[in-house]
Amino acid sequence: MSVMTVTGYKPMEINIFKHDDERISIIKAAIEKRLIGFIEEGLEWVLISGKMGVELWAGEVVLELRDRYGLKLAVIPPFENQEERWPEPIQQVYQEMTAAADFFRPLYKGGYNGPYQYQASNKWLIDKSDGCLFLLDEEFPGSNRYFYDEAKQAAGDYPIYLITPADLEDMVEEIRMMDPDYWD
């Protein structure tokens, strides 16, 4: 697998309302761990639409891994200026990310015109990738359900890899065990 889409929840869907919430570092650590495994198997590109939340956090992880592993980031938003109604700190992160990405191009010219843009974006990301990594609790899919349903219906053998709440709990424990004070 050389190209992977990464997606997941918007921050408010998982009760994260501050851009410096400590849970973000756990989510990013879980994404990094999974991406490194895929890099070792040949992953070269990560695609995101740049939605706030998991996608922006994944983009930050990819940019951190770029120097060590040569991983590349493509940000393909469904339309131009998708960030214009977001909180200012998140807009800034998005703008910095799109400037630093290896590839950036909105799928549609102009602003939001309707839900079809999100549907087309989901289809495009699935068509252009070899699989996806998804932060998802299948009992509470939130707005993720649209991408997830589309990925499950994708023609052929489209692999879907999940980071589940149990995986995040394991990551918390892993981080805790890396702390030298944990063993005292």
Disulfide bonds with the S-S distance in Angstrom:
none
